[in-house]
Amino acid sequence: MASPEHAVADGDPDGAPPIRVLWVAKGLGPGGMERLLVHQAAAGDRERFDYHAAYVVDRPNSVVPELEGLGVPVHRLDGRLGPLGWGRALRRLVLEHRIDVVHLHSPAVAAVARPALRSLHHRPAVMTTEHNSWDCYSWPTRLINVTTYPLDDARLAVSQDAIDSVPRPLRGRSEVLVHGIDLTGAAELLPRASAIRAEVRRELGITPDAPVVIVVANHRREKGWDVLIEAAQHVRRNVPGAVILGVGHGGLENVHRTRIAQLDLGATVRLLGFRSDVDRLMVASDVFALGSRQEGLPVAVMEAMALGLPVVAPRVGGLPLAVEHGASGLLVAPEDPVELGDALGSVLADQVLRAQLADGALGASSAFDVRRAVQTIESHYSRLATGADRARGGESRDRH
């Protein structure tokens, strides 16, 4: 792969110009989808593909600097006039940069972008990735996606569960793809794990032998933080001295802080807010956990397993695709704080079980190598850019 400094691609060795790809998201905050784009930017073939990114809504702690540092120009679509305004801005951006393939990463954005791009005379191919189950979407978002879904030229989903949540008549041309992460970062951290673990625990005031759970999830209903907080009562009872570290932010954070105080769990559950050093915090922990009601395939789960952390989480979405129950973690029923708390307690209290699951998690993480996923995604880009398998009103592909 070419190095990130190749901000302007030279094209294929045979002289063909690079394929211009535009990623479009609602926002570029510190969520899982955004991390996937960063990983793809780092692993992509920059000689064959010229990547751009665009977003509508400004969000704190965005990945924009990371993408730009990897040679991906990032464009803000002016949303002051609502969907009509940023839809027009998207059309101008596509024409100005002569985009061949637009890859949509948000259902609300996709519903507007599909018809906006379809009306262009020399329109780009349109590809969508479903990162979550439709159960997570509002009714207006579902309705407009039902209307515009057929305008996709290709579609990926992070799990079969995400595909199955789509109305049956619209599921055609959808392909499950396990999106990956850059495993080199974890490989570089693991030899220094003991020193990092000690350092982080000193910083946080956690004793060296305290059992530590880490949760990386923003404070939204579907992430099930309320379930985790109730489960923490069982963890405290079964494993005295255990600590649960929470990384993430969101609209329900203060609600969850209040509930932690009500249950007198302040010494057990510590919400750290947004952190840029999640990998260090994972190295300092013993188990990764989620309480999710709905999921795609969380990037944080892949990152945790690559660092050798067993996963304890509900059996929802793409989690069973990543975590093998009894081999790399424990899967529990959704919205069951007692079962979740008991599973966490069993892994924290049993060092032999924890070590076995940790080895299993680390071994299974090779399946998350981003290079595999990127090769598949880029093969779709190549096919779409040549006009294969899509009708464009009889026009031939114009590489400008």
BAZAPA-438380 format. One line per 4 residues: number of its first residue (from 1); their letters; for each residue x, y, z of C-alpha. Coordinates in nm, 2 decimals, decimal comma. Each point is the difference from the previous one (the first is absolute). Example, Ala and Ser with C-alpha at 12.3 -4.5 7.8 and 13.67 -1.06 7.14 Angstrom:
2
1 = AS = 1,23 -0,45 0,78 ~ 0,14 0,34 -0,07 .
// end
This chain:
400
1 = MASP = 0,00 0,00 0,00 ~ 0,11 0,35 -0,07 ~ 0,09 0,22 0,30 ~ -0,25 0,25 0,13 .
5 = EHAV = 0,19 0,30 -0,13 ~ -0,12 -0,09 -0,35 ~ -0,28 0,26 0,03 ~ -0,03 0,02 -0,38 .
9 = ADGD = -0,01 -0,34 -0,16 ~ 0,19 -0,07 -0,32 ~ -0,23 -0,27 -0,13 ~ 0,06 -0,36 -0,11 .
13 = PDGA = 0,34 -0,10 -0,13 ~ -0,17 -0,05 -0,34 ~ -0,07 0,37 -0,02 ~ -0,37 0,00 0,10 .
17 = PPIR = -0,09 0,30 0,21 ~ -0,09 -0,07 0,37 ~ -0,35 -0,08 0,09 ~ -0,14 0,29 0,20 .
21 = VLWV = -0,20 -0,11 0,30 ~ -0,20 0,22 0,24 ~ -0,10 -0,12 0,35 ~ -0,31 0,18 0,13 .
25 = AKGL = -0,11 -0,01 0,37 ~ -0,23 0,21 0,21 ~ 0,28 0,09 0,24 ~ 0,36 -0,10 0,06 .
29 = GPGG = 0,01 -0,03 0,37 ~ 0,18 -0,27 0,20 ~ -0,24 -0,29 -0,07 ~ 0,06 -0,34 -0,14 .
33 = MERL = -0,10 0,08 -0,36 ~ 0,24 0,29 0,00 ~ 0,28 -0,22 0,13 ~ -0,06 -0,24 -0,29 .
37 = LVHQ = 0,06 0,28 -0,24 ~ 0,33 0,09 0,17 ~ 0,11 -0,37 -0,03 ~ -0,11 -0,01 -0,36 .
41 = AAAG = 0,19 0,32 -0,08 ~ 0,32 -0,15 0,15 ~ -0,03 -0,33 -0,18 ~ -0,14 0,11 -0,34 .
45 = DRER = 0,18 -0,03 -0,33 ~ 0,08 0,37 -0,06 ~ 0,14 -0,06 -0,34 ~ -0,33 -0,14 -0,14 .
49 = FDYH = -0,24 0,21 0,21 ~ -0,02 0,37 0,08 ~ -0,21 0,03 0,32 ~ -0,20 0,29 0,13 .
53 = AAYV = -0,24 0,03 0,30 ~ -0,30 0,23 0,06 ~ -0,23 0,06 0,30 ~ -0,30 0,21 0,09 .
57 = VDRP = 0,01 0,05 0,38 ~ 0,29 0,12 0,21 ~ 0,07 -0,22 0,29 ~ 0,25 0,03 0,29 .
61 = NSVV = 0,32 -0,21 0,00 ~ -0,03 -0,07 -0,37 ~ 0,23 -0,22 -0,21 ~ 0,04 0,28 -0,26 .
65 = PELE = 0,36 0,07 0,10 ~ 0,09 -0,38 -0,02 ~ -0,16 -0,03 -0,35 ~ 0,18 0,31 -0,12 .
69 = GLGV = 0,32 -0,13 0,15 ~ -0,04 -0,32 -0,21 ~ -0,04 0,21 -0,32 ~ -0,38 -0,01 -0,02 .
73 = PVHR = -0,15 0,35 -0,08 ~ -0,30 0,06 0,22 ~ -0,29 0,23 -0,11 ~ -0,28 0,15 0,22 .
77 = LDGR = -0,34 0,00 -0,18 ~ -0,18 0,31 0,11 ~ -0,31 -0,11 0,18 ~ -0,15 0,34 0,09 .
81 = LGPL = -0,27 -0,04 -0,26 ~ -0,08 -0,35 0,11 ~ 0,01 -0,31 -0,23 ~ -0,07 0,21 -0,31 .
85 = GWGR = 0,30 0,22 0,07 ~ 0,25 -0,27 0,07 ~ -0,14 -0,22 -0,27 ~ 0,09 0,28 -0,25 .
89 = ALRR = 0,34 0,03 0,16 ~ 0,06 -0,37 -0,04 ~ -0,09 0,02 -0,37 ~ 0,25 0,29 -0,05 .
93 = LVLE = 0,27 -0,19 0,19 ~ -0,05 -0,31 -0,22 ~ 0,02 0,20 -0,32 ~ 0,29 0,22 0,11 .
97 = HRID = 0,22 -0,30 0,10 ~ -0,14 -0,23 -0,28 ~ -0,09 -0,27 0,25 ~ -0,05 -0,35 -0,14 .
101 = VVHL = -0,14 -0,18 0,30 ~ -0,19 0,15 0,30 ~ 0,00 -0,23 0,31 ~ -0,27 0,09 0,25 .
105 = HSPA = 0,04 -0,07 0,37 ~ -0,31 0,14 0,16 ~ -0,37 -0,10 -0,06 ~ -0,13 0,36 0,03 .
109 = VAAV = 0,27 0,13 -0,23 ~ -0,05 -0,28 -0,25 ~ -0,37 0,06 -0,03 ~ 0,07 0,36 -0,12 .
113 = ARPA = 0,32 -0,07 -0,20 ~ -0,14 -0,28 -0,21 ~ -0,26 0,21 -0,19 ~ 0,22 0,30 0,00 .
117 = LRSL = 0,28 -0,19 -0,18 ~ -0,23 -0,20 -0,22 ~ -0,11 0,31 -0,19 ~ 0,35 0,10 -0,11 .
121 = HHRP = 0,06 -0,06 -0,37 ~ 0,34 -0,16 0,06 ~ -0,09 -0,15 0,33 ~ 0,24 -0,20 0,23 .
125 = AVMT = -0,07 -0,35 0,11 ~ -0,16 -0,01 0,34 ~ 0,09 -0,26 0,27 ~ -0,14 -0,02 0,36 .
129 = TEHN = 0,12 -0,17 0,31 ~ -0,25 -0,09 0,27 ~ 0,18 0,04 0,33 ~ -0,30 -0,08 0,22 .
133 = SWDC = -0,33 -0,17 0,01 ~ -0,30 0,20 -0,13 ~ -0,15 -0,04 0,36 ~ 0,24 0,29 0,09 .
137 = YSWP = -0,15 0,24 -0,25 ~ -0,28 0,24 0,04 ~ -0,32 -0,07 -0,19 ~ 0,05 0,30 -0,24 .
141 = TRLI = 0,35 -0,14 -0,08 ~ -0,13 -0,35 -0,06 ~ -0,28 0,14 -0,23 ~ 0,22 0,21 -0,22 .
145 = NVTT = 0,25 -0,29 -0,02 ~ -0,27 -0,23 -0,12 ~ -0,07 0,25 -0,28 ~ 0,37 0,06 -0,10 .
149 = YPLD = 0,16 -0,34 0,07 ~ -0,04 -0,13 -0,36 ~ 0,22 0,28 -0,12 ~ 0,31 -0,17 0,14 .
153 = DARL = 0,24 -0,16 -0,24 ~ 0,16 -0,22 0,27 ~ -0,05 -0,05 0,37 ~ 0,20 -0,14 0,29 .
157 = AVSQ = -0,10 -0,08 0,36 ~ 0,20 -0,06 0,31 ~ -0,21 -0,30 0,09 ~ -0,27 -0,23 -0,12 .
161 = DAID = -0,22 0,14 0,28 ~ 0,03 0,34 -0,17 ~ -0,12 -0,15 -0,33 ~ -0,28 -0,19 0,17 .
165 = SVPR = -0,13 0,32 0,15 ~ -0,06 0,15 -0,34 ~ -0,35 -0,06 -0,16 ~ 0,03 -0,33 -0,19 .
169 = PLRG = -0,07 0,14 -0,35 ~ 0,30 0,24 0,04 ~ 0,26 -0,25 0,11 ~ 0,13 -0,09 -0,34 .
173 = RSEV = 0,36 0,09 -0,09 ~ 0,10 0,02 0,37 ~ 0,32 -0,16 0,10 ~ 0,13 -0,06 0,35 .
177 = LVHG = 0,36 0,12 0,05 ~ 0,19 -0,02 0,32 ~ 0,16 0,34 0,01 ~ 0,35 0,00 0,15 .
181 = IDLT = 0,25 0,20 0,19 ~ 0,37 0,06 -0,02 ~ 0,15 -0,27 0,21 ~ 0,35 0,14 -0,01 .
185 = GAAE = -0,08 0,25 0,28 ~ -0,10 -0,28 0,24 ~ 0,30 -0,21 -0,10 ~ 0,22 0,29 0,09 .
189 = LLPR = -0,16 0,05 0,34 ~ -0,01 -0,36 0,12 ~ 0,38 -0,03 0,07 ~ -0,03 0,30 0,23 .
193 = ASAI = -0,33 -0,11 0,16 ~ 0,14 -0,04 0,35 ~ 0,16 0,35 0,01 ~ -0,31 0,16 -0,15 .
197 = RAEV = -0,23 -0,18 0,23 ~ 0,19 0,12 0,31 ~ 0,02 0,35 -0,13 ~ -0,37 0,04 -0,08 .
201 = RREL = -0,10 -0,15 0,33 ~ 0,22 0,24 0,19 ~ -0,16 0,29 -0,20 ~ -0,35 -0,11 0,09 .
205 = GITP = 0,08 -0,10 0,36 ~ -0,09 -0,37 -0,06 ~ 0,20 -0,26 0,19 ~ 0,21 -0,24 -0,21 .
209 = DAPV = -0,21 -0,31 0,10 ~ -0,34 0,15 -0,03 ~ -0,23 -0,18 -0,26 ~ -0,08 0,26 -0,27 .
213 = VIVV = -0,28 0,00 -0,26 ~ 0,01 0,26 -0,28 ~ -0,31 0,11 -0,19 ~ 0,04 0,21 -0,32 .
217 = ANHR = -0,35 0,13 -0,10 ~ -0,16 0,33 -0,04 ~ -0,29 0,09 0,23 ~ -0,29 -0,09 -0,23 .
221 = REKG = -0,30 -0,22 0,08 ~ 0,10 -0,27 -0,24 ~ 0,34 -0,04 0,17 ~ -0,17 -0,12 0,32 .
225 = WDVL = 0,20 0,19 0,26 ~ -0,30 -0,03 0,23 ~ 0,02 -0,38 -0,02 ~ 0,38 0,02 0,07 .
229 = IEAA = -0,06 0,22 0,31 ~ -0,25 -0,24 0,14 ~ 0,23 -0,29 -0,08 ~ 0,28 0,18 0,19 .
233 = QHVR = -0,19 -0,06 0,33 ~ 0,05 -0,38 -0,05 ~ 0,36 0,05 -0,10 ~ 0,07 0,20 0,32 .
237 = RNVP = -0,17 -0,27 0,21 ~ 0,18 -0,30 -0,17 ~ 0,34 0,16 -0,06 ~ 0,07 0,26 0,27 .
241 = GAVI = 0,25 0,26 -0,11 ~ -0,08 -0,04 -0,37 ~ 0,00 0,32 -0,21 ~ -0,20 0,08 -0,31 .
245 = LGVG = 0,15 0,27 -0,22 ~ -0,24 0,17 -0,25 ~ 0,13 0,18 -0,30 ~ -0,24 0,21 -0,21 .
249 = HGGL = -0,23 0,30 0,00 ~ -0,35 0,08 -0,11 ~ -0,34 0,14 0,10 ~ -0,07 -0,25 0,27 .
253 = ENVH = 0,33 0,03 0,18 ~ -0,14 0,22 0,29 ~ -0,30 -0,23 0,04 ~ 0,24 -0,29 0,04 .
257 = RTRI = 0,22 0,19 0,24 ~ -0,30 0,07 0,21 ~ -0,10 -0,37 0,00 ~ 0,35 -0,10 0,11 .
261 = AQLD = -0,02 0,24 0,29 ~ -0,35 -0,13 0,10 ~ 0,13 -0,35 0,02 ~ 0,32 0,11 0,18 .
265 = LGAT = 0,21 -0,15 -0,28 ~ 0,25 0,29 -0,02 ~ 0,29 -0,22 0,11 ~ -0,09 -0,28 -0,24 .
269 = VRLL = -0,11 0,18 -0,32 ~ 0,22 0,29 -0,12 ~ -0,11 0,19 -0,30 ~ 0,30 0,16 -0,17 .
273 = GFRS = -0,18 0,18 -0,29 ~ 0,18 0,03 -0,33 ~ 0,36 -0,13 0,00 ~ 0,25 0,00 -0,29 .
277 = DVDR = 0,20 -0,28 0,17 ~ -0,25 -0,28 -0,01 ~ 0,27 -0,25 -0,10 ~ 0,20 0,07 0,32 .
281 = LMVA = -0,31 -0,03 0,21 ~ -0,08 -0,34 -0,16 ~ 0,36 -0,12 0,08 ~ -0,06 0,10 0,36 .
285 = SDVF = -0,32 -0,20 0,02 ~ -0,09 -0,37 0,03 ~ -0,34 -0,03 -0,18 ~ -0,19 0,20 -0,26 .
289 = ALGS = -0,37 0,03 0,04 ~ -0,31 0,14 -0,16 ~ -0,37 0,01 0,10 ~ -0,13 0,08 -0,35 .
293 = RQEG = -0,36 -0,04 -0,11 ~ 0,09 0,03 -0,36 ~ 0,34 -0,02 -0,18 ~ 0,17 -0,03 -0,33 .
297 = LPVA = 0,35 -0,13 0,05 ~ 0,17 0,24 0,24 ~ 0,34 0,11 -0,09 ~ 0,08 0,02 0,37 .
301 = VMEA = -0,06 -0,38 0,03 ~ 0,25 -0,07 -0,28 ~ 0,25 0,23 0,16 ~ -0,04 -0,16 0,34 .
305 = MALG = 0,04 -0,36 -0,13 ~ 0,31 0,11 -0,19 ~ 0,14 0,10 0,34 ~ -0,09 -0,34 0,15 .
309 = LPVV = -0,31 0,11 0,20 ~ -0,28 -0,25 0,05 ~ -0,34 0,15 -0,10 ~ -0,32 -0,03 0,21 .
313 = APRV = -0,30 0,14 -0,19 ~ -0,36 -0,06 -0,10 ~ -0,08 -0,24 -0,29 ~ -0,11 0,28 -0,24 .
317 = GGLP = 0,08 0,13 -0,34 ~ 0,34 -0,10 -0,13 ~ 0,15 -0,09 0,34 ~ -0,05 -0,38 -0,04 .
321 = LAVE = 0,19 0,04 -0,33 ~ 0,31 0,13 0,18 ~ -0,02 -0,17 0,34 ~ -0,02 -0,38 0,04 .
325 = HGAS = -0,18 -0,08 0,32 ~ 0,23 -0,19 0,24 ~ 0,31 0,05 -0,23 ~ 0,06 0,37 -0,03 .
329 = GLLV = -0,26 0,13 0,24 ~ -0,34 -0,05 0,15 ~ -0,33 0,10 -0,17 ~ -0,31 0,06 0,21 .
333 = APED = -0,36 0,08 -0,06 ~ -0,07 0,37 -0,09 ~ -0,15 0,23 0,27 ~ 0,08 -0,25 0,28 .
337 = PVEL = 0,21 0,18 0,26 ~ 0,01 -0,30 0,22 ~ 0,14 -0,24 -0,26 ~ 0,24 0,27 -0,12 .
341 = GDAL = 0,13 0,07 0,35 ~ 0,04 -0,37 0,08 ~ 0,19 -0,05 -0,33 ~ 0,23 0,29 0,08 .
345 = GSVL = 0,05 -0,13 0,35 ~ 0,09 -0,35 -0,11 ~ 0,27 0,12 -0,24 ~ 0,14 0,25 0,25 .
349 = ADQV = 0,02 -0,25 0,28 ~ 0,14 -0,29 -0,20 ~ 0,35 0,07 -0,11 ~ 0,03 -0,32 -0,19 .
353 = LRAQ = -0,32 0,06 -0,20 ~ 0,10 0,36 -0,06 ~ 0,34 -0,11 -0,14 ~ -0,16 -0,26 -0,23 .
357 = LADG = -0,25 0,25 -0,14 ~ 0,27 0,26 -0,04 ~ 0,21 -0,24 -0,21 ~ -0,31 -0,08 -0,20 .
361 = ALGA = -0,08 0,36 -0,06 ~ 0,35 0,08 -0,11 ~ 0,01 -0,30 -0,24 ~ -0,34 0,09 -0,15 .
365 = SSAF = 0,10 0,36 -0,06 ~ 0,20 -0,09 -0,32 ~ -0,34 -0,01 -0,17 ~ -0,03 0,37 0,05 .
369 = DVRR = 0,30 0,10 -0,21 ~ -0,12 0,32 -0,18 ~ 0,20 -0,09 -0,31 ~ -0,24 -0,29 -0,08 .
373 = AVQT = -0,31 0,23 0,03 ~ 0,16 0,28 -0,20 ~ 0,09 -0,23 -0,29 ~ -0,36 -0,11 -0,02 .
377 = IESH = -0,13 0,36 0,02 ~ 0,25 0,12 -0,26 ~ -0,10 -0,28 -0,23 ~ -0,35 0,13 0,02 .
381 = YSRL = 0,12 0,35 -0,08 ~ 0,19 -0,12 -0,31 ~ -0,30 -0,20 -0,13 ~ -0,24 0,29 0,06 .
385 = ATGA = 0,23 0,26 -0,15 ~ 0,02 -0,19 -0,33 ~ -0,38 -0,01 -0,01 ~ -0,03 -0,38 0,04 .
389 = DRAR = -0,33 -0,12 0,15 ~ -0,18 0,33 -0,01 ~ -0,21 0,19 -0,24 ~ 0,08 0,37 -0,07 .
393 = GGES = -0,26 0,08 -0,25 ~ 0,21 -0,15 -0,28 ~ 0,28 0,25 0,05 ~ 0,36 -0,12 0,01 .
397 = RDRH = 0,23 0,07 0,29 ~ 0,17 0,33 -0,03 ~ 0,33 0,00 0,18 ~ 0,03 0,38 -0,07 .
// end
